[in-house]
Amino acid sequence: MSLPHTLRARLTAGLVVLLAVSCAAVGVAAVVELDGFLTGRLDQQLRAAGVRFPASLEHGGTLPSDHDGDEDGDTRRQAPGTFGARLVAGAVTNAAVVATGHGAGTVTVSLSERDARRLAALPTDGEGRTTELSSLGDYRMMAIRGRDGDVLVTGLPTESVEAAVHRLELVAAIVFGAALAVAGVAGALWVRWSLRPLSRVAATATRVSELSLSSGEVALPPRVRESDPRSEVGRVAGAFDAMLGHVEDALTKRHASEERLRSFAADASHELRTPVASIRGHAELALLHPDPVPRKVVRALERIEAEAARMGEVVDDLLLLARLDAGRPLERRPVDLTRLVLDAVTDAQAAGPGHRWALELSEEPVTVPGDAHRLHQVLANLLANARLHTPAGSTVTISLKTDAPAGDEAGTGTVGGTVSGRVSGTVVLEVHDDGPGVPADIRPKVFERFTRADRRRTEDVGGGAGAGLGLSIVAAVAEAHGGSVTLVSHPGSTTFTVRLPADGGYSPD
């Protein structure tokens, strides 16, 4: 038997159980008291009847039922069903019972050996005791020793006592059952009414738990506003409201800090673009000078140019991430993703001739609505990541396909929780390599900014150290297009999967 899960159900069940125990205790006490009272009255009747009836049996032996002598006069003074027996030396010599009806007389009773032994075992102290006779049922018996040394037994049937007790049990069961049903319903309603503030607290807590609090602006649900702070539930609601207030203040401050940081990153990136470009231009100009330049100076200028170029790429990436974080919309035009894949793989083959590059494309071109430049950047970053973090000779496979949702062929639908007009499914882009895989400690944060693999591992596979922004740009651009990116990696197999809403009759605005 499982216990109720909710507090309301447990309180109601506890109330009903306590009431049931109380009703059972009252019922048992009433039944026991009534049985004792009626049995005492029966003993009083036995003492009042005395042994006149069993004493009359010693004169006539076994008497006929229509006897008209003194015995009939005795039986008329006995209650119908009165039992009488005479025992001599432990053996029953006579046993009869007063018949029902006016002037019915007595009826001789044939007792079994077991009944005779029970009568012989009765103490002769004049106290009533309940004895069962196989032919008559339960009787209240009283045994007294006679003047002739015999034992006279008088008994009255307990049927009336048992009937009254059973009726009380039935009435108590019906009344207490109805009381438990009414109390259960009323108790459930009362507990529900009493716990309404707590239910509101639970509902509010559930809504808060469903919110994404990791980043961005968060709108918390309304407060509980319990009006009675004197009750325990009121204090819980008040404390919960205060906690929500603190959480809201903290989230507001965090969001403001994030906005300031994004603004700073965007402004800094924007301001750095010009001096970085200027440094690179001056370095290139110095390298083009016709006069002889010392070799060390040439080397220094080449390093300045290379580092300026790398710094320019980092600044551009930071500026792109800042714009995506700010929610700036990307260009929305039909993009031939198949053509972008072919171009990106061609560039990757030129940059990594030591790798094997494989394509798995559908026969029909795959088109998605989006920003062609940013989607090309996604492809370039994924292929560069595979090239830089796998040794020469590794195989990189790029597959592109469209998954149509079940029961929605070229119809209206929702992909990844983002409505994108008429869609015919989801475009799935996978970049798989058979390299050493992404380290386990890197996988959970592989799409976070400035996450880089171990420099020694990168050098072992022949790659270079990046800024750690490539995969974060992949995730941000995919999310900005209403899609997602996932990673599945283990030694010998690494797969990045990008899912984007497919183009199903998209027309540019």
Protein Blocks (a to p, Z undefined) as FASTA:
>chain_A
ZZdfbfklmmmmmmmmmmmmmmmmmmmmmmmmmmmmmmmmmmmmmmmnmmmlmmmmmmno
padfkbcblmlmmmmmpcehiacdddeehiafbdcdddedehklpadddddfklmmmmmm
pccehpacddddfknopadddddddfkopacdddddfklmmmmmmmmmmmmmmmmmmmmm
mmmmmmmmmmmmmmmmmmmmmmmmmmmmmpcfkgcjddddddfkiablkbmklmmmmmmm
mmmmmmmmmmmmmmmmmmmmmmmmmmmmmmmmmmmmmmmmmmmmmmmpmbdcdfklmmmm
mmmmmmmmmmmmmmmmmmmmmmmmnopacddddddfklmmmmmmmmmmmmmmmbccdddd
dfbdcdddddfklmmmmmmmmmmmmmmmccehiacdddddddddehiahiacdeehiaeh
jaebjcddddddfbebjafklmmmmmpghiacdfklmmmnopacdehlmmmmmmmmmmmn
opacdddddehiacddddddddehiacZZ
